[in-house]
Amino acid sequence: MLTTLKTAYTDTRADDLAWALGREPLPALAILDLRLGDASVQLRLLGASHQVLIEEEQRGRCSETVACMPGSSTPLPLGVAKHIGQWEYEFAARVETLSQGSFAGRAQELLALVADHPNGLAGTFPGSPHAFTAMLAQRHEDQLRWRTWHAYPQEGRLVATRTQVGTRVGVRVGTRACIPQ
């Protein structure tokens, strides 16, 4: 699903993105609700940032937020692997710096990929066709996976994230555990 976000594109920077687990839902500009196996997944666009909320009856709730969060002390990490309750969480981020022509081509490619995918959500900003946030989710066996892209055309930078969440190896599913709030 491709939407135009009803907000002005403010001069944010890729370096302003921060990462957090366990946050409550933040106000969203666009939402896509998905059912992936036993899990309810909500993809949320928060302007130049994203939030993913997962709820599964046997494993509980989890949330990931990548956003410009004033006062956050956790910058965007290159990688994280955590065992939390019954969840095994892996996150990776990469920042690409592209020329203006390469940036425009990559932006069009990513928006086309996500816009036509049933588990994809992308939002563009009025007045800047290459300023966007895009998300794509899927389930593979017992893993939930999603990728996101945050575009900063004024810098020629594209922030790409990849997340995988699943059951901890050797943990019996049955009690409700999750990422602490």
N, C-alpha and C positions, 0 to 999 in steps of 0.2 A: 504494500500500500504506500503510495506516494502522496504527501500532502504539503501544502504551503503553510508554514507556521505563521500564526497571526501574532507576530511580534517583530519588532525591529531587530535587525542584526547589529549587535553592539560590538565594539572593537575588543573582542576577547582574544586571548593568546593561548596557544597549545600548552605553554608552560603553566597556565593557571589551573589546569585540570588537576583534580585531586581524586582519590579513590577511597571508598569506605564500604564496609560490610555492615549489615544489620540495621540500616537506617529505615525509619518509617517512610511510607509513601510521601513523596514531595509533589507539589503542584505540577501537573503535566500539561503540555501543549498538545500532545497527541498520545493515544493509547491503543495498543493492539492486544486483545485477550486471546490466548491460545490454549488449547488442550493438547499436551504432548504426553501420550501414555497416561500414567496416573497423575501427572503433574498439571496444575494450572499455572500458566506462565503469563505474566503481564509485561509487555515491552512498553516503556514509557520514555517519550522524548521530553526533555526538560530544557528546551532551547539548544544551546551548543553542548549538551550533555545528555546522559541517559541514566535510567534506572531500570533494573530487572527485578521483578518480584516473583518468587516461586513459592507455591504451596502444594504440599503433597501430604495426604492423610497420614501415611506411616512415618514420614521423615520430618514433618513439620514445615516451617517457613524459612526462607532465606531471601536476602536482598543484596544487590550490588548496586552501588552508585558511583558513577564517574561524572564529576561535575565541578564547576567553579564554585567551591564552597568557602565563603569568607571565614577565616579563622581556623580552617582545617590545617592540622599539623601532619597530614599524611599525603605527600605529593604522589603523583601517579607513578607507581613502581613499574620496573621493567618486567618483573615476575613475582608471583606469590603462589605458594602451595601451602594449604592449611588443612588440618584434620579437625573438624569441629562437630562434635556430637556424631551423628550418623552420616554427615556430609563430608565428602572429599572435594575440596575446592582448589582449582588451578586457574590462575589469571596471568596473562602476558600482555604487554603493551609495546608498541613500536611507533616511533615518530619518523615519518618520511618527509624530506624536504625536496620539493619538485620545482622545476622551471614553470613559468606561467602556462606555456603550451602543454606540457606534460600534466600539469595539475588539472587543466580543463578536460583533457582526455580521460584521465583517471576518474574524475568526478562524474562524468557522463557514464562511464563504464559501471561504476559502483551503483549509481542511482538506477540504471537500467536493471542490474542484477537484483537489487532489493525490491524495486517497484513491482516487478512481475512475479515475485515469489510469494506464495500464500502465507509464509511465516516471516515476512519482511515488513519493516516499517521504516520509512524515510521521510524526513521533513526538510524542505528547503526554506530559505529565508527570503522575504520580499526584497527585491532590488539587488540581490547577489545570487545568480543562478548556481554558482559553485560553492556557496556556503550552505552546508547541510550537515545533518546528523542522520546516520542510517544504522539499522539493526537487523540482524537475521538470526533466527533461532531454529534449532532442530533437536531431535532426539535420536541417539544412536545407542541401541541396546539399553543399558541401564544408566546412560549418561545424558544429561542435558547440556547442550553446547550453544553458545551464541558468539557472534562476532559483531563488532561495532566499528563505525568510522566517523570521525569528527573532523570536519574540513575547516581550515582556516586559510582562505584564499589570499587574504592580505599579507600573510606570512609565507605562502606557498608551502604550508605544512599540513600533513594529513596524519591524524592520530588513529591508529588501528589497534583494537583490543580483541583478545580471544579468551573466552572463559569456558571451562568445563566443570560441571558439578555432577557428582554421583555418590553412590554408596561407598562408605569406607570398607575396605577389604577386611573380612573377618568380623564385621559388626552385624549383629542380628537386627533386622528391621522389625520394629514393633513399638518402641517407645518414642515419644515425641522429643526430639532434640534438634537444635538448630544453631544458627549463628546468633550470638547474644545481641540483645537490643541495646 
